[in-house]
């Protein structure tokens, strides 16, 4: 089973990794085998009963200079339960 963590947050270029605990939590989840996706609030929508998020697949690094890499972008579509 694929383990996925999707995180909503600010622009990655503006994050202060010294004070932003979200990145620390994502790094720990990644160590435990989760695939990490990241999206900003403006990339989250509700359309025709579906929640849609345009997410970026990221990998968290230990480096303070370049703490992440973007791999690809994906649309997550979650249908509303009936």
Secondary structure as GFF3:
##gff-version 3
##sequence-region A 1 82
A	DSSP	beta_strand	4	8	.	.	.	ID=ss1
A	DSSP	three_ten_helix	12	14	.	.	.	ID=ss2
A	DSSP	alpha_helix	21	31	.	.	.	ID=ss3
A	DSSP	beta_strand	35	39	.	.	.	ID=ss4
A	DSSP	three_ten_helix	41	43	.	.	.	ID=ss5
A	DSSP	beta_strand	44	47	.	.	.	ID=ss6
A	DSSP	beta_strand	50	60	.	.	.	ID=ss7
A	DSSP	beta_strand	68	79	.	.	.	ID=ss8
###
